[in-house]
Amino acid sequence: MFTDVSMLILTGFACLLYGVAFVLSLCRRAKASFWVFGLGWIMNGLVVIGNFVLCGHPPFGNMYHVLVFLSLCFLPLYCLVRAWRGLGWTLGYFAFASFFPLLGTFFMERNLSWQRVPALQSPWFVPHVLSYMVSYATAAVAAILMMSSLWSKDDAASRRFHDASQSIMRVSLPLMTFGLWSGALWAEEAWGIYWSWDPKETWALITWLLYLASFHVFDSRGGRKRSAFLHLVGFAALLVTFLVVNLLPKFGSALHSYVK
């Protein structure tokens, strides 16, 4: 059932449906957008299942697998923030964010039969990666909303975008914190040391500190602008952590080289 061709077809259709869901949201057809988003999510889920079947392990070990799973996170997270924070109007932002990681899989090496190296054969493997994927997904949507806040010329709309971004980051930061903490415990188990200042670890810490600082300055005088600045710098650091360190050999992570 799961072949290289079928996986490509499912991925392509899921990516297309995410794009259509975003366009429908722009046309203010929220109900249709949600159902198209859901159909894309089902196809995306089939790709994740296929990856699991083909490699025989939780498919989190290379960039292709991780990007496929990252796209899967957005719809459930949208449902969460809609129910918990009343942010149903953010549907289009979640659909938009779902599209790009899945599109990125077409430019990655598709190692469908990937096998876990010894360092990944740990109980920490799934919770550590899962917490980071969910936190990165929410952080991506929060960053898009924060950029919309800065772009908007209407003060009320700008405040609405900013507050929504902050609400979504309240979901992301605890998960990012767990990811950092569990990574240290996993490192001690695998390499005998909690922290080695490996590039991946260092940039993950920088990212976490910047997001923490953005919350810290929010309530200070003039803090909204400083918070927005720190938030976007934090997202830039996140992109370095997730993409630059993994994909560019010059910035390569020796201890985390298995994620390439």
C-alpha positions as a Markdown table, in Angstrom:
| # | Residue | x | y | z |
|---|---|---|---|---|
| 1 | Met | 0.0 | 0.0 | 0.0 |
| 2 | Phe | 2.7 | 2.5 | 1.0 |
| 3 | Thr | 5.2 | 2.8 | -1.9 |
| 4 | Asp | 7.4 | 5.7 | -2.9 |
| 5 | Val | 4.9 | 6.8 | -5.6 |
| 6 | Ser | 1.9 | 6.6 | -3.3 |
| 7 | Met | 3.7 | 8.6 | -0.6 |
| 8 | Leu | 4.6 | 11.3 | -3.1 |
| 9 | Ile | 1.0 | 11.5 | -4.4 |
| 10 | Leu | -0.5 | 11.7 | -0.8 |
| 11 | Thr | 2.1 | 14.4 | 0.1 |
| 12 | Gly | 1.3 | 16.4 | -3.0 |
| 13 | Phe | -2.5 | 16.3 | -2.5 |
| 14 | Ala | -2.1 | 17.1 | 1.2 |
| 15 | Cys | 0.1 | 20.1 | 0.3 |
| 16 | Leu | -2.4 | 21.3 | -2.3 |
| 17 | Leu | -5.4 | 21.0 | 0.1 |
| 18 | Tyr | -3.6 | 23.0 | 2.7 |
| 19 | Gly | -3.0 | 25.7 | 0.1 |
| 20 | Val | -6.7 | 25.6 | -0.9 |
| 21 | Ala | -7.8 | 25.8 | 2.7 |
| 22 | Phe | -5.7 | 29.0 | 3.1 |
| 23 | Val | -7.2 | 30.6 | 0.0 |
| 24 | Leu | -10.7 | 29.7 | 1.2 |
| 25 | Ser | -10.0 | 31.4 | 4.5 |
| 26 | Leu | -8.9 | 34.5 | 2.7 |
| 27 | Cys | -12.3 | 34.4 | 0.8 |
| 28 | Arg | -14.0 | 34.3 | 4.2 |
| 29 | Arg | -15.3 | 30.7 | 3.6 |
| 30 | Ala | -14.3 | 29.5 | 7.0 |
| 31 | Lys | -16.5 | 26.3 | 7.1 |
| 32 | Ala | -15.2 | 25.1 | 3.6 |
| 33 | Ser | -11.7 | 26.0 | 4.6 |
| 34 | Phe | -11.9 | 23.9 | 7.8 |
| 35 | Trp | -13.2 | 20.8 | 5.9 |
| 36 | Val | -10.6 | 21.1 | 3.2 |
| 37 | Phe | -7.9 | 21.6 | 5.9 |
| 38 | Gly | -9.2 | 18.4 | 7.5 |
| 39 | Leu | -9.1 | 16.4 | 4.3 |
| 40 | Gly | -5.5 | 17.6 | 3.8 |
| 41 | Trp | -4.7 | 16.6 | 7.4 |
| 42 | Ile | -6.0 | 13.1 | 6.8 |
| 43 | Met | -3.8 | 12.6 | 3.8 |
| 44 | Asn | -0.9 | 14.1 | 5.7 |
| 45 | Gly | -1.6 | 11.6 | 8.5 |
| 46 | Leu | -1.5 | 8.7 | 6.0 |
| 47 | Val | 2.0 | 9.9 | 5.0 |
| 48 | Val | 3.1 | 9.8 | 8.7 |
| 49 | Ile | 1.6 | 6.3 | 9.1 |
| 50 | Gly | 3.3 | 5.2 | 5.9 |
| 51 | Asn | 6.6 | 6.5 | 7.1 |
| 52 | Phe | 6.1 | 4.6 | 10.4 |
| 53 | Val | 5.3 | 1.4 | 8.6 |
| 54 | Leu | 8.2 | 1.6 | 6.2 |
| 55 | Cys | 10.9 | 2.4 | 8.8 |
| 56 | Gly | 9.3 | 0.4 | 11.7 |
| 57 | His | 10.0 | 3.2 | 14.2 |
| 58 | Pro | 8.4 | 6.5 | 15.2 |
| 59 | Pro | 9.3 | 8.6 | 12.1 |
| 60 | Phe | 11.2 | 11.5 | 13.6 |
| 61 | Gly | 14.8 | 10.8 | 12.7 |
| 62 | Asn | 15.5 | 12.8 | 9.6 |
| 63 | Met | 14.3 | 16.1 | 8.2 |
| 64 | Tyr | 11.9 | 14.5 | 5.7 |
| 65 | His | 10.1 | 12.7 | 8.5 |
| 66 | Val | 10.1 | 15.6 | 10.8 |
| 67 | Leu | 8.7 | 18.1 | 8.3 |
| 68 | Val | 5.9 | 15.6 | 7.4 |
| 69 | Phe | 5.0 | 15.3 | 11.0 |
| 70 | Leu | 5.4 | 19.1 | 11.7 |
| 71 | Ser | 2.6 | 19.8 | 9.1 |
| 72 | Leu | 0.4 | 17.3 | 10.8 |
| 73 | Cys | 0.5 | 19.4 | 14.1 |
| 74 | Phe | -1.3 | 22.5 | 12.9 |
| 75 | Leu | -4.9 | 21.4 | 12.6 |
| 76 | Pro | -5.1 | 19.8 | 16.1 |
| 77 | Leu | -3.4 | 22.9 | 17.5 |
| 78 | Tyr | -5.9 | 25.1 | 15.8 |
| 79 | Cys | -8.7 | 23.2 | 17.3 |
| 80 | Leu | -7.1 | 23.6 | 20.7 |
| 81 | Val | -6.6 | 27.4 | 20.5 |
| 82 | Arg | -10.1 | 27.8 | 19.1 |
| 83 | Ala | -11.6 | 26.0 | 22.0 |
| 84 | Trp | -9.3 | 27.2 | 24.7 |
| 85 | Arg | -8.5 | 30.8 | 23.6 |
| 86 | Gly | -11.4 | 31.6 | 21.3 |
| 87 | Leu | -9.1 | 32.1 | 18.4 |
| 88 | Gly | -11.3 | 30.5 | 15.6 |
| 89 | Trp | -10.5 | 33.4 | 13.3 |
| 90 | Thr | -6.8 | 32.2 | 13.0 |
| 91 | Leu | -7.8 | 29.2 | 10.8 |
| 92 | Gly | -6.1 | 30.6 | 7.7 |
| 93 | Tyr | -2.8 | 31.2 | 9.6 |
| 94 | Phe | -2.7 | 27.6 | 10.7 |
| 95 | Ala | -3.5 | 26.4 | 7.1 |
| 96 | Phe | -0.8 | 28.7 | 5.7 |
| 97 | Ala | 1.8 | 27.4 | 8.2 |
| 98 | Ser | 0.9 | 23.8 | 7.4 |
| 99 | Phe | 1.6 | 24.2 | 3.7 |
| 100 | Phe | 5.3 | 25.1 | 3.9 |
| 101 | Pro | 6.8 | 22.3 | 5.9 |
| 102 | Leu | 5.1 | 19.8 | 3.7 |
| 103 | Leu | 6.2 | 21.6 | 0.6 |
| 104 | Gly | 9.8 | 21.5 | 2.0 |
| 105 | Thr | 9.7 | 17.6 | 2.0 |
| 106 | Phe | 10.0 | 17.6 | -1.8 |
| 107 | Phe | 13.5 | 19.2 | -1.4 |
| 108 | Met | 14.7 | 16.7 | 1.3 |
| 109 | Glu | 16.3 | 13.3 | 0.9 |
| 110 | Arg | 13.4 | 10.8 | 1.4 |
| 111 | Asn | 15.0 | 8.0 | 3.4 |
| 112 | Leu | 11.9 | 6.0 | 3.8 |
| 113 | Ser | 13.7 | 3.0 | 5.3 |
| 114 | Trp | 15.5 | 5.0 | 7.9 |
| 115 | Gln | 16.7 | 3.1 | 11.0 |
| 116 | Arg | 17.4 | 4.5 | 14.5 |
| 117 | Val | 21.0 | 4.9 | 15.5 |
| 118 | Pro | 21.9 | 3.8 | 19.0 |
| 119 | Ala | 21.6 | 7.3 | 20.4 |
| 120 | Leu | 18.0 | 7.4 | 19.4 |
| 121 | Gln | 17.0 | 4.1 | 21.0 |
| 122 | Ser | 15.9 | 5.9 | 24.2 |
| 123 | Pro | 12.6 | 6.4 | 26.0 |
| 124 | Trp | 13.2 | 10.1 | 25.6 |
| 125 | Phe | 13.2 | 10.0 | 21.8 |
| 126 | Val | 9.5 | 10.4 | 21.2 |
| 127 | Pro | 8.5 | 12.9 | 23.9 |
| 128 | His | 11.6 | 15.1 | 23.2 |
| 129 | Val | 11.0 | 15.3 | 19.5 |
| 130 | Leu | 7.2 | 15.5 | 19.8 |
| 131 | Ser | 7.3 | 18.4 | 22.3 |
| 132 | Tyr | 9.6 | 20.3 | 20.1 |
| 133 | Met | 7.6 | 19.7 | 17.0 |
| 134 | Val | 4.4 | 20.9 | 18.7 |
| 135 | Ser | 6.2 | 23.9 | 20.2 |
| 136 | Tyr | 7.7 | 24.8 | 16.8 |
| 137 | Ala | 4.3 | 24.6 | 15.0 |
| 138 | Thr | 2.7 | 26.9 | 17.5 |
| 139 | Ala | 5.7 | 29.3 | 17.4 |
| 140 | Ala | 5.4 | 29.5 | 13.6 |
| 141 | Val | 1.8 | 30.6 | 13.7 |
| 142 | Ala | 2.5 | 33.0 | 16.6 |
| 143 | Ala | 5.3 | 34.5 | 14.5 |
| 144 | Ile | 3.0 | 35.0 | 11.5 |
| 145 | Leu | 0.5 | 36.7 | 13.7 |
| 146 | Met | 3.2 | 38.9 | 15.3 |
| 147 | Met | 4.4 | 40.0 | 11.8 |
| 148 | Ser | 0.7 | 40.8 | 10.9 |
| 149 | Ser | 0.5 | 42.9 | 14.1 |
| 150 | Leu | 3.5 | 44.9 | 13.0 |
| 151 | Trp | 2.3 | 45.2 | 9.4 |
| 152 | Ser | -1.2 | 46.3 | 10.3 |
| 153 | Lys | -1.9 | 50.1 | 10.2 |
| 154 | Asp | -5.1 | 49.7 | 12.4 |
| 155 | Asp | -4.3 | 49.9 | 16.1 |
| 156 | Ala | -7.2 | 47.6 | 17.1 |
| 157 | Ala | -6.3 | 45.0 | 14.5 |
| 158 | Ser | -2.6 | 45.2 | 15.5 |
| 159 | Arg | -3.5 | 44.6 | 19.2 |
| 160 | Arg | -5.7 | 41.7 | 18.2 |
| 161 | Phe | -2.9 | 40.0 | 16.3 |
| 162 | His | -0.4 | 40.7 | 19.0 |
| 163 | Asp | -2.6 | 39.3 | 21.8 |
| 164 | Ala | -3.4 | 36.2 | 19.7 |
| 165 | Ser | 0.3 | 35.7 | 19.1 |
| 166 | Gln | 1.1 | 35.9 | 22.8 |
| 167 | Ser | -1.8 | 33.5 | 23.6 |
| 168 | Ile | -0.5 | 30.9 | 21.2 |
| 169 | Met | 3.0 | 31.3 | 22.5 |
| 170 | Arg | 1.7 | 30.4 | 26.0 |
| 171 | Val | 1.0 | 27.0 | 24.5 |
| 172 | Ser | 4.5 | 26.8 | 22.8 |
| 173 | Leu | 6.8 | 27.9 | 25.6 |
| 174 | Pro | 6.1 | 25.2 | 28.1 |
| 175 | Leu | 6.5 | 22.6 | 25.5 |
| 176 | Met | 9.8 | 24.2 | 24.4 |
| 177 | Thr | 10.9 | 24.2 | 28.0 |
| 178 | Phe | 10.1 | 20.5 | 28.3 |
| 179 | Gly | 12.0 | 19.8 | 25.1 |
| 180 | Leu | 15.1 | 21.6 | 26.4 |
| 181 | Trp | 14.9 | 19.8 | 29.8 |
| 182 | Ser | 14.3 | 16.3 | 28.3 |
| 183 | Gly | 17.1 | 16.9 | 25.8 |
| 184 | Ala | 19.5 | 17.5 | 28.7 |
| 185 | Leu | 18.4 | 14.3 | 30.4 |
| 186 | Trp | 18.6 | 12.3 | 27.2 |
| 187 | Ala | 22.1 | 13.7 | 26.6 |
| 188 | Glu | 23.3 | 12.5 | 30.0 |
| 189 | Glu | 21.9 | 9.1 | 29.2 |
| 190 | Ala | 23.4 | 8.8 | 25.7 |
| 191 | Trp | 26.7 | 10.7 | 26.1 |
| 192 | Gly | 27.3 | 10.9 | 29.9 |
| 193 | Ile | 27.0 | 14.8 | 30.0 |
| 194 | Tyr | 23.9 | 17.0 | 30.4 |
| 195 | Trp | 25.2 | 19.8 | 28.3 |
| 196 | Ser | 28.0 | 20.0 | 25.8 |
| 197 | Trp | 27.4 | 23.4 | 24.0 |
| 198 | Asp | 26.8 | 21.6 | 20.8 |
| 199 | Pro | 25.5 | 24.0 | 18.1 |
| 200 | Lys | 22.0 | 22.5 | 18.3 |
| 201 | Glu | 21.9 | 22.7 | 22.0 |
| 202 | Thr | 23.3 | 26.3 | 22.1 |
| 203 | Trp | 20.8 | 27.6 | 19.5 |
| 204 | Ala | 17.9 | 25.8 | 21.3 |
| 205 | Leu | 18.9 | 27.6 | 24.5 |
| 206 | Ile | 19.2 | 31.0 | 22.7 |
| 207 | Thr | 15.7 | 30.5 | 21.2 |
| 208 | Trp | 14.2 | 29.6 | 24.6 |
| 209 | Leu | 15.8 | 32.6 | 26.3 |
| 210 | Leu | 14.6 | 35.1 | 23.6 |
| 211 | Tyr | 11.0 | 33.8 | 23.9 |
| 212 | Leu | 11.2 | 34.0 | 27.7 |
| 213 | Ala | 12.5 | 37.6 | 27.5 |
| 214 | Ser | 9.6 | 38.5 | 25.2 |
| 215 | Phe | 7.1 | 37.5 | 27.8 |
| 216 | His | 9.2 | 39.2 | 30.6 |
| 217 | Val | 9.2 | 42.7 | 29.0 |
| 218 | Phe | 5.6 | 42.6 | 27.8 |
| 219 | Asp | 4.1 | 44.3 | 30.8 |
| 220 | Ser | 6.8 | 46.9 | 31.1 |
| 221 | Arg | 6.4 | 50.5 | 29.9 |
| 222 | Gly | 6.6 | 50.4 | 26.1 |
| 223 | Gly | 7.0 | 46.6 | 26.4 |
| 224 | Arg | 4.6 | 45.7 | 23.6 |
| 225 | Lys | 7.1 | 46.8 | 20.9 |
| 226 | Arg | 10.1 | 45.3 | 22.7 |
| 227 | Ser | 8.2 | 42.1 | 23.2 |
| 228 | Ala | 7.3 | 41.9 | 19.5 |
| 229 | Phe | 11.0 | 42.5 | 18.5 |
| 230 | Leu | 12.2 | 39.8 | 20.9 |
| 231 | His | 9.5 | 37.4 | 19.7 |
| 232 | Leu | 10.6 | 37.7 | 16.1 |
| 233 | Val | 14.3 | 37.5 | 16.9 |
| 234 | Gly | 13.4 | 34.4 | 18.9 |
| 235 | Phe | 11.6 | 32.9 | 15.8 |
| 236 | Ala | 14.7 | 33.7 | 13.7 |
| 237 | Ala | 16.8 | 31.8 | 16.2 |
| 238 | Leu | 14.3 | 28.9 | 16.1 |
| 239 | Leu | 14.8 | 28.7 | 12.3 |
| 240 | Val | 18.5 | 28.6 | 12.8 |
| 241 | Thr | 18.1 | 25.8 | 15.4 |
| 242 | Phe | 15.7 | 23.8 | 13.2 |
| 243 | Leu | 17.0 | 24.4 | 9.7 |
| 244 | Val | 20.4 | 26.1 | 9.5 |
| 245 | Val | 22.1 | 23.9 | 12.1 |
| 246 | Asn | 20.6 | 20.7 | 10.5 |
| 247 | Leu | 21.0 | 21.5 | 6.8 |
| 248 | Leu | 24.2 | 23.6 | 6.4 |
| 249 | Pro | 27.4 | 21.6 | 6.9 |
| 250 | Lys | 29.3 | 24.7 | 8.1 |
| 251 | Phe | 27.0 | 25.0 | 11.1 |
| 252 | Gly | 26.6 | 21.3 | 11.5 |
| 253 | Ser | 26.0 | 19.7 | 14.9 |
| 254 | Ala | 28.3 | 16.8 | 15.6 |
| 255 | Leu | 26.2 | 15.2 | 18.3 |
| 256 | His | 23.0 | 15.8 | 16.4 |
| 257 | Ser | 24.2 | 14.8 | 12.9 |
| 258 | Tyr | 21.6 | 11.9 | 12.7 |
| 259 | Val | 18.8 | 14.4 | 12.2 |
| 260 | Lys | 20.1 | 15.5 | 8.7 |
